[in-house]
Amino acid sequence: MDTRQPLSVGEVARRGGVAVSTVHFYEAQGLITSWRNAGNQRRFARDVLRRIAVIKVAQRAGIPLKTIRDALATLPKQRTPTREDWERLSANWRDELDARIQRLTQLRDELSDCIGCGCLSIDRCPLRNPGDALGEAGSGARLLEDGGA
């Protein structure tokens, strides 16, 4: 197998362990790139396989696609991400993950106050309306006015 040969979308999907539709989605989201050959078929450089692996691991960790796209944009084009690249990207995501873990832990710990509440809208609800922040803004449908909270 010639490792310099570009890959078709089907080969990328098979070797990357994703559906063809996922390859198209990642490309539409700006996470990976391709070009068209003389026969108007999509072709991908082989570095796309490592990029897909990075995307899948980051997604599994709960990193939003926009954050992944921004991180991948810092890498040189047409170069396979290295171990050093991954260490830098994942270190940048660590703080975000730690903050999310802290929020989820707090949410889990506060859930017991909600048992029996039913509506999550009473003035003392620590999850939906902490500190009656909505009441401070006045009466009315505040959540609908500001796009939902």
C-alpha positions as CSV (number, residue, x, y, z in Angstrom):
1,M,0.0,0.0,0.0
2,D,1.4,3.4,-1.0
3,T,1.1,5.6,2.1
4,R,1.3,8.7,-0.1
5,Q,-1.9,7.9,-1.9
6,P,-4.9,9.9,-0.9
7,L,-8.0,8.2,0.6
8,S,-11.5,8.1,-0.7
9,V,-14.4,9.0,1.6
10,G,-15.2,5.3,2.0
11,E,-11.7,4.4,2.9
12,V,-11.6,7.3,5.5
13,A,-14.8,6.1,7.0
14,R,-13.7,2.4,7.2
15,R,-10.3,3.1,8.5
16,G,-11.4,5.9,10.8
17,G,-14.2,3.7,12.3
18,V,-17.0,6.2,11.4
19,A,-19.9,6.4,9.0
20,V,-19.5,8.1,5.6
21,S,-22.1,10.6,6.8
22,T,-19.8,11.4,9.8
23,V,-16.9,12.1,7.4
24,H,-19.1,14.4,5.4
25,F,-20.4,16.1,8.7
26,Y,-16.9,16.6,10.0
27,E,-15.9,18.2,6.7
28,A,-19.0,20.4,6.7
29,Q,-18.1,21.5,10.2
30,G,-14.5,22.4,9.2
31,L,-12.9,19.7,11.2
32,I,-11.3,18.0,8.2
33,T,-10.7,18.9,4.6
34,S,-10.7,17.2,1.2
35,W,-10.3,18.1,-2.4
36,R,-11.8,16.8,-5.6
37,N,-9.8,14.7,-8.1
38,A,-10.1,14.9,-11.9
39,G,-13.1,12.6,-11.7
40,N,-14.8,15.0,-9.2
41,Q,-14.4,12.5,-6.3
42,R,-13.5,13.6,-2.8
43,R,-10.0,12.7,-1.7
44,F,-8.4,13.0,1.7
45,A,-4.8,13.2,2.9
46,R,-3.9,10.4,5.2
47,D,-3.4,12.8,8.2
48,V,-7.2,13.0,8.3
49,L,-7.3,9.6,10.0
50,R,-5.3,10.9,13.0
51,R,-7.5,14.0,13.0
52,I,-10.6,11.8,13.2
53,A,-9.1,9.9,16.1
54,V,-8.4,13.2,17.9
55,I,-12.0,14.3,17.2
56,K,-13.5,11.0,18.5
57,V,-11.5,11.0,21.7
58,A,-12.3,14.7,22.3
59,Q,-16.0,14.1,21.7
60,R,-16.0,11.2,24.1
61,A,-14.5,13.5,26.7
62,G,-17.5,15.8,26.1
63,I,-15.5,18.6,24.2
64,P,-17.9,20.6,22.0
65,L,-17.2,20.4,18.2
66,K,-16.6,24.1,18.0
67,T,-13.8,23.8,20.6
68,I,-12.4,20.8,18.7
69,R,-12.5,22.8,15.4
70,D,-10.8,25.8,17.0
71,A,-8.0,23.5,18.4
72,L,-7.5,21.6,15.2
73,A,-7.2,25.0,13.4
74,T,-4.0,25.7,15.4
75,L,-2.3,22.7,13.8
76,P,-0.4,22.9,10.5
77,K,-2.5,21.8,7.5
78,Q,-1.8,18.4,5.9
79,R,0.3,17.3,8.8
80,T,-0.5,14.4,11.0
81,P,-1.1,15.6,14.6
82,T,1.8,14.5,16.8
83,R,1.9,13.3,20.4
84,E,3.1,16.8,21.4
85,D,0.0,18.3,19.5
86,W,-2.3,16.0,21.5
87,E,-0.6,16.9,24.8
88,R,-1.1,20.6,24.1
89,L,-4.7,20.2,22.9
90,S,-5.7,18.0,25.8
91,A,-4.0,20.2,28.4
92,N,-6.0,23.1,27.1
93,W,-9.2,21.1,27.5
94,R,-8.4,19.9,31.0
95,D,-9.6,23.1,32.8
96,E,-12.8,23.0,30.8
97,L,-13.4,19.4,31.8
98,D,-12.5,20.1,35.5
99,A,-15.1,23.0,35.6
100,R,-17.7,20.8,34.0
101,I,-17.0,18.0,36.5
102,Q,-17.4,20.6,39.3
103,R,-20.7,21.8,37.9
104,L,-22.0,18.3,37.5
105,T,-21.0,17.3,41.0
106,Q,-22.8,20.4,42.4
107,L,-25.8,19.5,40.3
108,R,-25.8,16.0,41.6
109,D,-25.5,17.2,45.2
110,E,-28.4,19.7,44.8
111,L,-30.8,17.3,43.2
112,S,-32.1,16.1,46.6
113,D,-33.7,19.5,47.1
114,C,-35.7,18.9,43.9
115,I,-37.3,15.7,45.0
116,G,-41.0,16.4,45.4
117,C,-40.7,19.9,44.0
118,G,-42.2,18.9,40.6
119,C,-42.0,22.2,38.8
120,L,-38.4,23.4,39.3
121,S,-39.7,27.0,39.3
122,I,-40.4,27.7,42.9
123,D,-38.4,30.6,44.4
124,R,-36.0,28.4,46.3
125,C,-35.0,26.0,43.5
126,P,-31.2,25.8,43.6
127,L,-31.1,24.4,40.0
128,R,-33.5,26.4,37.9
129,N,-33.6,29.7,39.8
130,P,-30.7,29.9,42.2
131,G,-31.0,32.7,44.7
132,D,-34.3,33.7,43.1
133,A,-32.3,35.5,40.4
134,L,-35.4,35.5,38.1
135,G,-37.5,37.2,40.7
136,E,-35.0,40.0,41.0
137,A,-35.7,40.9,37.4
138,G,-39.4,41.4,38.0
139,S,-42.6,39.5,37.3
140,G,-43.3,37.8,33.9
141,A,-41.9,35.1,31.7
142,R,-38.3,36.0,32.1
143,L,-37.0,32.7,30.7
144,L,-38.9,33.2,27.5
145,E,-37.8,36.8,27.1
146,D,-34.1,36.1,27.3
147,G,-34.1,33.0,25.1
148,G,-34.4,30.5,28.0
149,A,-31.9,29.8,30.7
